């Protein structure tokens, strides 16, 4: 499997660069959404790679195929960053019918649908963070089987960012404090992050924190005077990729606090794959439906051992209360009961582990390539968002070539 560092270059070379004057835009470094990098293919470009100004204002250029990669972070608004909008607007002014725009993304949401309609993008969906996890966690498949058997805590729960839309984590941690569950687990919780303190988050009227959650947070987090630390008191973004195997296996259950919680969308990151590669059960603290979304990729979850109805709960406050109730029950078990539970779920844990390194890889590669093929079929049939058939130009790749690309991506 190719590395995440060259992800966009690989996709561009194999799929996009076949078409004349193709361009790809992606954000760099990873996780930023400020400035897009423009990728040129010298075999297909009529414009010198360094002649940015000519690219933006030159009339008469036949700009046919543009791919905008917005797959690293979720979409919070129908307004794209200025850099993407400027590129879109300039191209529309000068080449309105001939520029075909593809929006490469990794979520299913109404916000995305509105963006597709607003900017006349074709929708290229795939599971970006699945590819990221396969790269970042590839070494876990070489661990000795007995390395997965040790744990000394009931659960582990990472909570790096606590501001803005991650503020739901404050509610979760306040529950852990309220029910004296912290002593049963490894919990990270910092009194502030790069965007402010927990008090700032609670006081922010624009955040969707429930008043009941705010009351709990004010009551119980005020008693926490020092940060709770699992691995480092100076967390950074690279921790997503650089994880410690011993740490991931130090507890039985993983309480996965995902990036998206309040927004009604299907979107998962590499976080959910940490317990899978560590052969651990998990509860998913995420937006409703995301546990079922994970199952749609072939993974199994743990409704034999816990109540997973929280995944269907639309009330943000109640969803965390349901998760807390299950965690409280688990923390009340004896060490012997937990070990017995761990033995009972070995079949599921091993299945998820093997599925991640096996069929899952094939599933997301097939999905990525098949969805790209679907876009070309839409374009060639003159379907929305624009009718390109009158230009008498087709965008075709032979069927055998798609199979070849899939095989190459799976090496």
N, C-alpha and C positions, 0 to 999 in steps of 0.2 A: 504494500500500500504506500502511495506517495505521501510525502511529508506535508504538514500544514503550511510550512514556510513557502512551499511552491504550489500551493493549492490552486490559486488563480492562474498562475502561469500554465499549469498542467491543463486546466479546463479550457483556457483560451487556445492553447496550442492544438488540442485534440478536437475541439468542437467549434469554436468561434472563428478562429483564424482562417478557416476554409473560405470565408466569404469576403469579397473584395471590400477594402476600406473598413475592415472591422476594427472596433475599439472595445476595450474592456476597462472599467473603472472600479477600483476597490480601495478600501480604507487601509492605511498603513501608518503607524504600527498597529498591531492587533488590538482590538477593543476600542479604538478611537473612531470618532465620527466627525472629524473636523475637516480634513483635507483628503480628497480622493487622489489616488495614484492613477495615471493614465497609462495603460499598457498598449503599445503599438506592435503590430506584426510587420516587420520590414518587407516581408514578401508580398504583402497586400496593400500597403499604405502608399498613397500618392503624395503624402506630405512628409517632409523630413521630421524625424522623431523629436527634434529639439525646437521645431518651429511652432511653438504653442500659439503664438498670435495668429499666424496664418491659418491654423486649424480652427480657431474660434471665429474669425471674421471673414475668411476667404469665401467669396461667392463662387458658385459654379462647381464646387467640389461635390462628387457623388458620394455622400455619406450614407451607407446602406445599413450597417449592422452594428448596433451599440448594445453592450451588456453592462448593466449597472449592478454591481454586487453589493447588496445590503443584507448580509447574512450573519454577521458576527453578533450584532446587538438587536434586541427587539424594537419594533416600531411603537412609539408612544404617541405619535401625532401624524395627521395626514399631511403635515408640512415637512418636507424634506429639508436637510441641511442646505444652506445657501449655495455651497459648492456644487451639489448635485442639481439644484434648481437652475442655477446659472447655465450649466452645461445643457440642460434640457431646453431652456428658453432660447438660447442662442441657436441651437440646432433647429428648433422648430421655426424660428424666424427665417432662416435661410434655406432649409431643406425640408419643408413640412411633409411632403408625401413620401420622400425617399428614405428617410431615416427610420429604421425599425429598432425599437427600444425594448430590451428585455430586462426585467427586474428579477434578479436572482436573490432569493430570500429563503428563510427557514422558519416561517411561522404560518399559521392558518388563523386569520382574524378578519373582522370587518374593517378595521383600520387599513389593513393591507389592500383589501378589495377596493376601498375608496381611493387609495393611492394609484392603483392600477388604472382605475377609470379616469382619475383626474389628469394623470400625466400620459395616458394612452400607452401603458406598458403591457407587454406580454408577461405572464406569470410563470417564472421558472422556480418552482419549489423543490427543495431537497433538504436533507437533514445535515446541515453544516456541522453542528456540534457532535454528531455521530462520527464524522470524519476526524474532527479534532480529538475526540476521545480515543479513537483507534490509533492515532499517532502518539498522543501523550502517554497512553497507558499500555503501549504495546509490550513493554518489558514484563508486565505482571503475568503474562502467560507462561513465563519461564520459571516461576517460583515453585519450590518443592510443595507437594500436596499437604504435608504436615505443617507447613508454615501458616495455613489458614485456620488452624484449630484452636489457637490461643486467644482468649479475651479476658479482661478483668473488670470491665464495666458493662452496664446494661446497654448504654447507648452513647453515640457521639453526635454532636450537632455543631456545625460551623456557622458562624454568623459574623461575617466580615463587615459588610456595609449595612448600616442601619437607618440611613436617611432616605428621603423621598419614597419611591415605590418599594424599597426594601424595609420600610418602617414596620411592616407586619411582623418582622422578626422581634421587635420590641415586645409585642404582645405574647409571642411564644416564650421568650426568655422570662418575662414576668410570670407566666404560668409555671415555669420550672422553679422559679424562686418561691412562688406562693405555695406550691405543693412539696417543697423541699426535695426536688428531684435532681438538683445539680450535683449532689454528692454521689448519685448513682451513675453519672456520666462524665464524659469529656465535653465541655461546653466552651465555645469561644464567644465572647461578647465584649465589645469595646464601648466605653462611655461616649465616644465620639468617633466619627470617621472624617474623611477629607471634606465632607459637605456640611458638617455641623454636629452638634451634640444630640443626645436622645431627647433632651428637653426642647430643642429646636424642632425636632420632628413632631413631637406631640403638639406643640403650639402652632404648627403650620396648618392654617384652615383649608389649604388646597389639597391636603393629603386625604385619602379615603379611609383613614383610621376611624373605626367605630368608637363612639363615645364610651361604650362599655370597656373597650380595649384601652382607651386613654386613661380611664379611672384605674384600671389594673396596673398599667405602666407607671403611673404617678405614685401609686401606693407601694409597689414592690421593687421597682428599679431604683427608687430613691434610697433603698437599703443597701444597694450594691455600690460600694465606694471605690473598689478597685476593678480593673478589667479582668474578665475571665479569659484565660489563655490556654490554648491546646498546644500550639507549636511555637508561635513567635508573637511577641508583643508589637511587632512592626510588620503587619501583613502587607502584601503587595500583590499585584495582578498575576504575577508569574506562578503563584501558589496553585492556580488552576491546573497548570501543566506539571509542576514539580511537586508531586505528592509523595509522602513517605509511606511505604508499604506497612511497616510495623505500626505506624499510627492508625492507618485505615483498618487494621485488623485488631486494634486494641480494645474495641467494644463490639458487642453483638449487633445491636440495631443501629442503623444510620437514619437520622432524622434529616432528610435532604431539604434544605431551604433554597428553593429555586429562585431564579431571577424574577420571574413573573408570578404574581400572586393575585393582585387586585384586577388586572385587565382580563377581559373575556377573550382569551386566545389560547391556542395550542402552541406551546413553545417550550422546549426543553434544552438544557445546556449540558455540558460535560459533567456537571455535578451529579446527575442521576446515575452516571456510570461508575462513579467511585465505589459504591457498595457492590456493584455487580462484579467488578474486577477483583474486589477484595472478598468475594463470596460471602456477602452479608445480606441479611434482610433489610428492608427499608420502609419508611413512611415518607410520602412525597408531600411536602408543604408547598403547594403550587396552586395555580388557578384551577377551577373545576374542570374535570374531564381529562386532565393531563396524565393521570394514572392509566386511564383507558387508552389514551393516545400512545403511551409507551407500550401497552399490550398489543396495539395494532402492528407494532414492529416485531412481534413474536416473543416478547419477554413475558415471563410469568411473575405474578405478584403474590401477596401473602394473606389472602382472605381466609385461608384455613386456620390462621393463627391470630389474626386481628380483624377488627371491623373496618373494612375499607369503604364504608358508605360515605366517609368524609369527602371522597373524590367527586361525589354528586351534589355536595352541599354548596349552594350558591351564596349563602350568608357568610361573609368573610370572617366575622367574629365566631360564629358557630363552628365553622370548619376547623379552626385552630383549637377550639374547645374539644371537639371530637378527637382530634389527634392527641391532645394532652390526656384525655381520659384513657386512651389506649396505652399511652406511654406510662401513665400512672399505674395501670394494672400490671404492666410488664415489670416495673420497678419493685412491685410488691412480691414478685416471685423469688423463690430461693435460688441460690446458685445451681443446685441440682436440677430444678425445674427448667432453668434457662439452658443448661447443657443438654437436657433431654429435648427441649424445643429445637436446639441447634442440630441435633442428630436427626430429628424428624424431618427437617427441611433441607437436608443435604441434597436430595434429588432436585429440588427447585433451584438451589444455589448453584449446583454444578451445571444444571441446564442453562441458566442465565449466563454463566461464565463462558461455557462453550458456545452458546449462541452468539454472544458478543464477538468472539474471535472467529466465528464461522459464518453462519447463515446471515447474521445481521449485516456483515460487511457486504455480502452479495445483494442483500435487499436494498441497501441505500445506494449502492452503485447502480443497480438496475433502475431504481427510482430516478436517480439523477439523469441518467442517459435517456431513459424512456420519456421523461418529462420534457427534455430538450427536443427530442424527436417530435413530441406532440406540438410544441411551439411551431416548428417548421411546417407541420401539417396544417396548423391554423393559418399561418401566413400564406401558404400556397393555395389554400382554399378561399383566400380573401376574407377571412373572418376577422372579427374585432381583435384589437382596437382600431385597425385601419385597413382599408381595402387596397392592397398593393398589386392586385392582379393586372391592373391596367398598365403597369410598367413592363409587363411581359418578362419579368425576371423571377425565376424560381430559386428557392433555397433548398437544395436537396443534398442529402448524403445517402449513399446506398445502404441497404439493410445490413449487408455483411459488415460494413464499416462500424455500425453501432455495436455489433457483437465483438468486433476486434477491439474497440475502445473499452468495453466492459472487461474483457480478458486482460487488457493491459493495466487497467486500474486495480485489478485484483492481485496483481503480482506481489 
